[in-house]
Each structure stands twice: as structure tokens, then as C-alpha cells.
């Protein structure tokens, strides 16, 4: 990261954000300039500083592929890069085929975004001012710091831990051990949980809650356990936290899975941690507005929208990246059509939707896609719905909250913790009950429609599902397809080589379980940062 020196005047760019319901969350007046000596002295100022930390979550304008969702889907076996040609947006094309280098803009931008978020969170956490409200704000900032460190750890491997707002000019940042980074993330989340709210009022929807912190901590423990030779005690710690999320009664499974990502379904009953965007911020001129480092609409969703789509009454067009693969389509068993069709759609599907809505004039020329990557499908979970009020430039104010952790995933994380833990908190039968309940809601519409249970799956597909763990991995891929978890799942579980090397036998190797730290950051560190982690820090994650 670029070394930050102490400065006398601090200029805090705080963007006024709101959710789609135009609530008050992050809807604050920007501060053009504040003296550092006079700031962080009141609850109002602390809240504005917290907003600045939240704001980094939604940076998409200069960082369109520096986002968990398109990055993880394209890096994995779920999606091809797409675009208009095989070299359209060369950095994401190289990221897909494991030819990325330390000069890759995506590798640089994920790093920049996460450490910018950590820096802004540290300004809140380290402020001397204290009050009851500020304790809440600092707890939310602790969650954000933990999230950004977790994103760095699973993307780059062991990374520097940043807890200060300023460092000496000659300070050299170095990779910490994976264990130390995990311990810091754990410490931040455990410190945050007592002060966080169970639920925010409607005008504050989207802010971090106890459920979000516990769900993230449970997920962190599961990754940590995977990274330490399947540590059963860490799986137990995950179970302990995840059970509290379910027992809180704050979240509910949808009975209509196909509506989870539908138009105007942001912040629904399955939302636990969701990055907020708005279509009404009024951004108008990209060259001028984007100097503030990121509009409040979702820019990367424009990249995955349907290319050369014309006359649609349902969807806005886009650039055609993140194309679901045919292999993913056939990965779903026929009985899971509901989840498959909610994840991806074909030109025929779009045509039928448009005609059902009364539109017979739809034109979609798929010959404009990168034909090396076009396999007949586009993303459905993240597509550009047209029925939102857009204020300002249409391309700069697009809809699409990013669902980082939702309730359906908590069921699968807890089931995994039961299957892989000591049995202290739950057994295999408890894991099966969770998977069956999730399938009952998402595939059986709450039990009103037939669906296959775990026992049914083993009986009907005995060669494919020999164990409950086989079903767990199947469920994670199908339940979360298109949501940005696939790459991280196959890496943390050591399955990346068996899955990716057959696709890219000449290019995938041990280093590729992580992406490189950029040349610019290595140079700025004076060479103390290494492009990739040491081989021992990749132990257990790479096998041939």
C-alpha cells in the first residue's frame, strides 16, 4: 500500500448515499474541508467519518472488476470473461486464463480499494472521541476493517495488517502470517459484536448488525479451519456464531428463490450483509464526477449487462462480460431448475420474458459477443433491470446492491461446520436437516412443491452424491452461483487444481491460487512486499 504520512489538514470526501427506498442511511452533507484538529469531536462528525468508510464498499467506477462478484465468477469455472473480443478489457481476460501479472490493473485496484477502506475505518476506530453513539460507530468500523482484511487475505494470501492511520515515511509494510491476519479479523469482529444492533430502523437499512458480524466471523472461522488442515475446533467456533444468527429471528428464507435477486428486492429478509447502491444520486459527467473515486450506482453491473440488446422493455443493455458457462448450466440437476433459471438465462429466455410483458420488438444480436467465450447464457442474478428511477447519467446511476452474505448461505456454512467439526454443536443429521430445510424453501417453495431431500439425492444420484459433503459442495455452487463465492470456495478447500488445471493446463500453477500484489505497490514498499506469498504460506491450498 502507498505509505501514508501524517498531514495537518484532512480532506474527507463523504458521498451522500441512500438505499433504493431513499432512506437516511449515509445521506449526509459532504464535507469539503475540515481541520484535523477540529474533526472527530462530535457524534455527527464521527457518523460522517463512518460514512466515508462505508462508501469504499461501493466503489465501482474506477474499479469495475475489482469486486468480489465478477472477479470470483470469472476467475473460477462458473463464468467466462466475455466482452466483445478475446482482448476486450485485457486485464479481466488475463485474470480468467491465469496470465495476469503484477502489472494487472485489477490486482492493483482490489488492493487499493481494500486498504482505502481500512484506512477510513481506522480513522473512526482510532479517534479519541467517545460516546454511546460513537461506540456503535466504532463497532461498525471494526466490522468494515475486518471485512477488508478478509477480502485481502483470501485474494492475495497473507497480507499486511493495518491498524494505524499514519505511519512513518520509512515504514516498510510486509506480509503478516495467515494466522496473524485471521486473529486480527477475529479480534475486530469479537470486539464489535457487543456494541452492534440486532436491527437498524428502516431509514438505516444496510448498516452492519450483530447478525452480519456473526455471519462474517463464522465464515472467517471456516476459511481459517480449511487453511489449517481442517481444524475441527475452528469449525466448532464457526458453528457457535452461525447458530446465533439463525436463533436471532432476524432473517427468513425466501419461498420464491427466483425473486431473491429480482427487481426491487434489495435488503430483503435474507439480506445479512449487502453493499448499498442508489440510482438517484444524480451523477452526470463521468470525467468530472468520478474524480471523487466512485459513483453511488453500480458500475460493474453495466459490464455484465446484455451486449447489443435493443428495444427491451425489461432490461438495459451492457458490455457482455461475466458469461455463465454451459458446464455450469448442466451442473445443476434437472430437479434444481428453479435455482438454475434464477442464475442464468439464454436469448430464448429473454425473448419469452419480453413477449410475456407485451414486447414483440426485442432485438438481441449475440454475434457482437466475444465468440470464444459466448456459450449461450448471460447472468440473471446481476442484470440491469429497467424499472428503476434514474437521476443523472443512466450509465452512472445503475441499480444492483451486492449481496455479500445472505441467510441461505448461513444455512450452508452452518451445515459445513457441523459436518467438519467435532460434533460439539451439531451432527451430520443436523447438517442434513439444514440442507433439507434450505432446499424445501428455495426449491420446494416452503414445502408446497416437491423437492429432493439429501436422502433423495443420494438415492437418485448415487454416483454423484456418495456423501453428505458431496451434496454440501454441490449446494454451495448451485445456491450461490453468480454471487461471487465460487473461486474462494475452491481455493480454500484445496479443489482449485483439480477444477481449473484441466481447463488451463499450461497456465494454472501453484502461484495462481492467489493474485499478485501489483508492481506499483511492491515498488512503493521499497521491495518489502512480495509479489506472491512464500510457498509455505500456500501449504494445504495447492495439490496436484
Secondary structure, DSSP 8 states (H G I E B T S, - for coil): -------SEE---------TT--STT-----S-EETTTSS-SHHHHHHHHHHHHHHHT--SS-TT-SHHHHHHHHTTSEEEESSSTTTTHHHHHHHTT---TT-HHHHHHHHHHHHHHHHHHHHHT-S---HHHHHHHHHHHHHHHHHHHHHHHHHSS------S---TT-------HHHHHHHHHHHHHHHHTTS-S---GGGTTS--HHHHHHHHHHHHHHHHHHTTS-HHHHHHHHHHHHHHHHT------S-GGGTTSTT-TT-TTEEEEE---S-S----HHHHGGGS--SS-SHHHHHSEETEES-SSB-EE--EEEE-HHHHHHS-GGGHHHHHHHEE-HHHHHHHHHHTT----EE-GGGS-TTT--S-EESSS--BS-S---S-GGGS----EEEEEHHHHHHHHHHHHHHS-SSS--HHHHHHHHHHHHHHHTTGGGTS----HHHHHHH-TTT-SSHHHHHHHHHHHHTTTSS-HHHHHHHTT-HHHHHTTTSTTT--GGGGS----HHHHHHTTT-S-SS--GGGGTTT---
